[in-house]
Amino acid sequence: MRRAGRVVREVLELVRSKVKPGATTLDLEKAAATRLDELGVKAAFKGYHGYPCVLCTSVNSEVVHGIPSAKRTLKEGDIVSVDFGAVVDGYYGDSAITVPVGSIDPDAARLLAVTEKSLHAGIAAVKPGATLGDIGAAVQDIVEAEGFSVVRDFVGHGIGVHMHEDPQVPNFGERGRGMKLKVGMVIAIEPMVNAGRPDVEVLGDGWTAVAKDGSMSAHFEHTVAVTATGARVLTE
């Protein structure tokens, strides 16, 4: 899984370098697909329940599952969330980043910083005997203290020989509640945070989920293993 995680990180960093005003989300898709072909690695998302692309690219108020398009041109001040997974020798890696397009306003920058901070808080809660509620509460506390909201319609998940496995890993919860973590478990922790209300709706394409109130949304994710000494991030 660490090998899959390294591929995911390499591709995401490549995509990050391509994010600039004037680029389309399809440009990002093509860069990722080309690098995967060079590596001889299979994308996790393409074909999953019929999803058409290698990347999910979600811009501004799009929360998750945005489909890359030649018609979607990135503009100065936008933010774009890029979610990507790969499978290496039957094992999966999954990670997401949200990237500023050129200069962004201070509110958007704060949203990105808080969302990424909440991911690291969730990871810090991972250890044998901790609960899923400990992770969710750690994320939720950071987000809500800054006046943002945690999306509840989408959650993190177990991951291994399948893209999505049990358990579900919510980005909200109560400490001490839920399944206890054991050494050897691997989970994807992925806060999705809206600047406004948490409510989302799915657009007519059947995939793209947007913040219902039109507010900006950010998404960060890592694949994390539970070890005897705590969390090991496999997608760093």
N, C-alpha and C positions, 0 to 999 in steps of 0.2 A: 504493500500500500504506500510505503514511502517512495517507491519508484514512480508510481502513478502520481503521487503528490508533487514530485519534482517536475514532471512533465506539465502538470497543471500550472505550477508556478511559472515555469519558463514561458508558456504560451500567454499567460495573463500579463507578464511583464513586457512581452513583445507587443501585445495589444495596447497596453498602457502607452507605449512609445509612439503608437500610431494615432492616439487621440489628439486631435487639434481642430481648430475651426476650419471648415471646408471639407473635412473628411466625412464620408458617409458611414453609417453603421455596417453597410455591406463591405466597405473597405476593411473594416476590422475583422469581419467574418472571413474574408478572403485571406488575410494575413494569417489568421489562426489555422484555417484549413490547409494552407500551403505548408506551414510548419509541421502540422500533424502528419501530412503525407511524407515529408522529409524524415520524420522520426519513425515512420511506420507504425503509428499509434492510432487506435480507434477513439473517436469522440464518443462521450457518454450520452449526450443529449440527442444527437441527430438520429431520427427514427424512433425515439422514445415516445410511445403513445402517438406517433405520427408527427412529432416536432420536426420542422424542416431544416434546421440549421445546427451548426457546431456550437455557436455562442448564443446566449440570451443577452440582448443589449437593450437596456431600459433607460430612457432619457427623461430627466426632470421629474414629472409627476407619475411616470411609469414605475411601478414597484418592482415587478419581476416578469420574466418570460416575454419580454419584448423581442420581436422577430427582426433580425437585421434586414435592411432594405436600402436599395440604391436611392430611394426617394427621401430617406431620412438623413439630412445633412446636419452635422453638428455645428453649433454656433457658439461664439464667444459668450461665456457666462452660463452655458449649459452644464449639467452634470450627467454622466452616463455610467450606469451600473453594468458591469460585465460579469456574467456568471458562466462558468465553464467547468466541464468535467471530462475526464479521460479514463480509459480502462487499459491497464497493462497486465498481461498474463492473467486476465480474469479478475483482477482487483481494481477497484474504483478509487478515484480521487475527485474532490469537488471543492471549488473555492470561488469567491466573488470579491470584486473590488468596485468601488465607486470612484470615478476619476473626474476631476474638473476639466472643463474644456476652456483653455486659456485662463483668463482672470475671472473669478467668480465673486459674487457679493459676499459680505461677511456672514450673513445668515446661512447661506448655502455652505460656506466653509465650516461654520460651526456645526451644521447638521452632519457633514462628513466626519468631522473630528469626534463628535459625540457617538456616532454610530460605530466607528472603529474602536473607540474606547470601550463601548459596551460589549463588543465582541471579545476584547481582551479580558474584560471583567468576567465574562462567561467562561472563558478558557481557564482563568485563574481559579475558578470554583471546582474544576475537574480534579477529582482524586478518588481512590477507592473508598466506598462507603458514603460518599456525597450523593445527593439525590438530583434528579432532573429539576426539581423545584429550586434547588440551590442555584443551578445555572440560570434558570429563567428569572429568578428574583434578582440575581446579580446584574443581568442585562437590563431588566425593567427599571431597577433603581437608578442606574446611570441615565437612562433615556428620559424618564419622567422628571427627574430632578432638573433637567434642562428645558422642560416645557414641551418636549416632543412626545410622540406616541408610538408605541410598539404595534406593528401590524399583527393581528391575531389570526387572520385567515390562512396564513402560511407559516410553517414552522420548520425547524431543523429536523434531522433524521439520523437514524442509524445508517451506516454505509459499510460495504465490504465486498462481497461477490455480487451484490446487486447495488444499483444506484440508490434506491430508497429501501431501507430495511427498518424494522422496529429497533428501538422505540422512536416515537415522535419526540422532538426536543423543542418545546415551546420557548419563546423569548420573553415569557412572563411566568409568574408562579409564586409559590410560597416555599420558603426554606423548610427543609425537612420532609417535604411531600414528594410523592412520586417514586419511580423506580430508583433503586440504589445502583450506583456505578460499580462495576467489577473490573479488575485487571484484564486487559485483552479486548474490552469493548472499544469500538471506534464509532464516533458520532460526528456529524456535520453540524456545527453551531453557526447559525446565520441570521443575525438580527436584520430585520427590515424595518426601517424607522421613517415615519412620516413627520414632516414639519408641522402638519395640522392634525386633523382627526385620524384615527386608525382605520377607518372604513375604506374598503377597496371594492372595485367592480371590474369585471372582465369585459374587454371590448369585443366587438363583433368578430374578430379573427379567431376567437375561442382560446387565445393564449394570453395576450397582453393584459396584465392586471395593473390598474391605475388607482391612485389615491382619489377617492370619490369627491373630495373637496378641491381637487386640483393642486394641492400643495406638493412641494418637492418631496422626493423620497430617496433614501440611501440604503445600500445593501452591502454588507461585508460578511465573508464566510471563510472558515477554515475547516479542514478535516482533522480531527483530534483523536488521538489514541489515549486510553486510560492505562497508565503504567503504575507500578508499585510506588513510584515517587511523584506521581501527579500526571499532568497533561504533557503529551508529546505532540506537537503540531506537525502534521505530515505534509502540509502544503505551504510551509514557509519557504 
